[in-house]
Amino acid sequence: MPGMEAGEELLAGGRQTQGVVRLRDTVRRPMGPHSEFVHELLRYLEDFGFEGAPRLLGVDGRGREILTFIEGGVLHDHAVYSPSDAMLTKAAELIRRFHDATAGSRLAGDAEIVCHNELGPHNTVFAGDVPIAFIDWDDAAPGTRLFDLANAIWSFADVGEAGGSMVSQARRIRLMCDAYGWDDTGMIVDEIQADLRRALANHERAGGRKPAEIFREMVLWMDTHATDLESP
């Protein structure tokens, strides 16, 4: 990558943010318009004692944020792995601890919690079946438990046409809900449907024909199978 310094290693894969590198035991990431909030959040989580996020170490001479590098594996592609029940359960438990940590905080403001907004295997560092930390906090913002949990379950539990039988998908949804402490799987499925419809509408407004086609198919699939997904 042009402009990389000696010892830097480009980090890539899945939906990895562009321009992220590892330098020894740190990660260097480009700053963005939302970085001030993200930095406050990471400092808050460290002070709170939540261990499931990297630590902010500062900003380097090139204006990049410096974060601790977390050893482990990131699972980028559901096509080449099958998440274990332990992985899903422990991820949901870590999500609950994160949400509880931010509930009522100044950063949440008038909202219920702070949402990560991109929770999934592609943004989780695992050691075996154990999630060590969530990464890539660029989209974090105040929001609701329902939205963040539903988005996470959609990604972690591989909900969709390629996710296997309805029985297995419904079971994975229930497994994560139970681990989080969320009683109503119907609300989760409804929120996944609503989020996909919002994404479709956004792509249609933006004139993105191909993305709109993809999300239109996803919405149709969810509309067809929603009832089955609510009852494991």
C-alpha positions in Angstrom: 0.0 0.0 0.0 1.4 3.4 -0.9 2.6 5.5 2.0 3.1 2.6 4.4 6.0 2.9 6.9 8.5 0.3 7.7 7.1 -2.5 9.9 3.4 -1.7 9.0 1.2 -4.6 7.9 -2.0 -3.9 6.0 -5.0 -5.4 7.7 -7.7 -6.5 5.2 -10.6 -8.9 4.8 -14.4 -8.9 4.9 -15.7 -5.4 5.3 -12.4 -4.1 6.8 -12.1 -0.3 6.8 -9.6 0.9 4.2 -6.2 2.1 5.3 -6.0 0.1 8.5 -2.5 -1.2 9.4 -0.8 -3.1 12.2 2.4 -1.7 13.6 3.9 -4.1 16.2 1.3 -4.3 19.0 -0.9 -1.4 17.7 -3.4 -0.7 15.0 -3.4 2.6 13.1 -6.7 3.7 11.6 -7.7 6.8 9.5 -9.6 9.4 11.5 -13.1 10.4 10.3 -15.8 12.9 11.1 -17.2 10.6 13.8 -13.8 9.9 15.5 -14.3 12.3 18.4 -17.4 10.4 19.6 -15.7 7.0 19.0 -12.7 8.1 21.1 -14.9 9.3 23.9 -16.7 5.9 23.8 -13.6 3.9 23.9 -12.2 5.9 26.8 -15.6 5.5 28.6 -15.6 1.7 28.0 -12.0 1.4 29.4 -12.9 3.5 32.5 -16.0 1.4 33.0 -14.0 -1.8 32.9 -15.5 -3.3 29.7 -12.8 -5.4 28.2 -14.4 -6.2 24.9 -13.1 -3.2 23.0 -9.6 -2.1 21.9 -8.0 0.7 24.0 -7.4 4.1 22.5 -3.7 5.0 22.8 -3.7 8.4 21.0 -3.1 9.8 17.6 0.1 9.4 15.6 2.0 11.9 13.6 0.1 11.1 10.4 -3.3 11.9 12.1 -4.3 8.2 12.5 -5.8 6.9 15.7 -3.7 4.4 17.6 -5.4 1.4 19.1 -4.2 -1.7 20.9 -3.9 -4.7 18.6 -6.0 -7.7 19.8 -4.6 -11.1 19.1 -7.1 -13.6 17.8 -9.1 -14.5 14.7 -11.8 -12.6 12.8 -14.3 -14.7 10.9 -15.0 -12.8 7.7 -17.0 -15.2 5.5 -19.9 -17.4 6.6 -19.4 -19.4 3.4 -16.3 -20.9 4.8 -17.2 -21.4 8.5 -20.1 -22.5 10.6 -20.4 -20.5 13.9 -20.6 -22.8 16.9 -23.4 -22.5 19.5 -20.7 -21.5 22.0 -19.6 -18.7 19.7 -23.1 -17.4 19.3 -23.9 -17.6 23.0 -20.8 -15.9 24.2 -21.1 -13.2 21.5 -24.6 -12.4 22.7 -23.4 -12.3 26.3 -20.7 -9.8 25.4 -23.2 -7.7 23.5 -25.3 -7.5 26.6 -22.4 -6.4 28.7 -21.6 -3.7 26.2 -25.2 -2.5 26.1 -25.4 -2.5 29.9 -22.2 -0.6 30.2 -23.5 2.3 28.0 -27.1 2.4 29.3 -27.8 5.7 31.1 -24.4 7.1 30.1 -23.8 10.7 28.9 -22.8 9.3 25.5 -26.1 7.6 25.1 -27.9 10.9 25.8 -31.6 10.5 25.6 -31.3 7.1 23.8 -31.5 3.8 25.5 -27.8 2.8 24.9 -24.9 3.4 22.6 -25.1 1.0 19.6 -22.0 -0.4 17.8 -24.2 -0.6 14.7 -22.0 -3.2 12.8 -21.8 -6.1 15.2 -21.0 -9.4 13.6 -18.3 -12.0 13.1 -16.5 -9.7 10.7 -16.0 -7.2 13.6 -15.3 -9.6 16.4 -11.9 -11.0 17.5 -12.3 -14.6 18.7 -10.0 -16.9 20.6 -11.5 -20.3 19.7 -15.2 -19.9 20.5 -14.6 -17.0 22.9 -15.2 -13.4 21.6 -12.3 -11.3 23.0 -13.4 -7.9 21.6 -15.5 -6.1 19.1 -13.6 -3.9 16.7 -14.4 -1.2 14.0 -16.4 1.2 16.1 -16.7 3.9 13.4 -20.5 3.7 13.2 -21.2 3.7 17.0 -24.0 6.0 18.0 -26.9 6.3 20.5 -29.7 4.0 19.8 -31.7 1.1 21.0 -30.9 -2.4 22.3 -33.5 -3.8 19.8 -31.8 -2.4 16.7 -28.2 -3.3 17.7 -29.2 -6.8 18.9 -31.3 -7.5 15.8 -28.5 -6.4 13.5 -26.0 -8.5 15.4 -28.2 -11.6 15.3 -28.9 -11.2 11.6 -25.1 -11.2 11.0 -23.9 -13.7 13.6 -26.7 -16.2 13.2 -26.5 -16.0 9.4 -30.2 -15.2 8.9 -31.1 -15.4 5.2 -31.4 -17.5 2.1 -27.9 -19.0 2.5 -28.2 -19.7 6.2 -29.6 -23.2 6.1 -32.9 -24.6 7.2 -35.6 -22.5 8.9 -35.4 -24.7 11.9 -31.6 -24.2 12.3 -31.9 -20.4 11.7 -34.8 -20.1 14.2 -32.8 -22.1 16.8 -29.8 -19.8 16.4 -31.9 -16.7 16.8 -33.4 -18.1 20.0 -30.0 -19.2 21.2 -28.7 -15.6 21.0 -31.8 -14.1 22.4 -31.7 -16.4 25.4 -28.0 -15.6 26.0 -28.6 -11.9 25.8 -31.7 -12.1 28.0 -34.2 -11.0 25.3 -37.6 -12.8 25.5 -39.3 -11.9 22.3 -37.8 -13.4 19.1 -40.7 -12.0 17.1 -39.5 -8.4 17.8 -36.0 -9.4 16.6 -37.3 -10.8 13.4 -39.6 -7.8 12.8 -36.6 -5.4 13.3 -34.5 -7.4 10.9 -37.3 -7.1 8.3 -37.6 -3.3 9.0 -33.9 -2.7 8.7 -33.7 -4.5 5.4 -36.6 -2.5 4.1 -34.9 0.7 5.3 -31.7 -0.3 3.4 -33.7 -1.1 0.3 -35.4 2.3 0.4 -32.0 4.0 0.9 -30.6 2.2 -2.2 -33.6 3.0 -4.3 -33.4 6.7 -3.4 -29.7 6.7 -4.2 -30.3 5.1 -7.5 -28.2 2.0 -6.7 -29.9 -0.5 -9.0 -27.7 -3.5 -8.2 -27.7 -3.0 -4.4 -31.5 -2.4 -4.6 -32.0 -5.7 -6.4 -30.0 -7.5 -3.8 -32.0 -6.0 -0.9 -35.3 -6.5 -2.6 -34.6 -10.2 -2.8 -33.6 -10.2 0.9 -36.8 -8.4 1.9 -38.8 -10.9 -0.1 -37.1 -13.8 1.6 -37.6 -12.3 5.0 -41.3 -11.6 4.3 -41.8 -15.2 3.2 -40.0 -16.9 6.1 -40.5 -14.5 9.1 -43.1 -16.6 10.8 -40.9 -19.7 10.6 -37.9 -17.8 12.1 -39.9 -16.7 15.1 -40.6 -20.2 16.4 -37.6 -22.5 16.9 
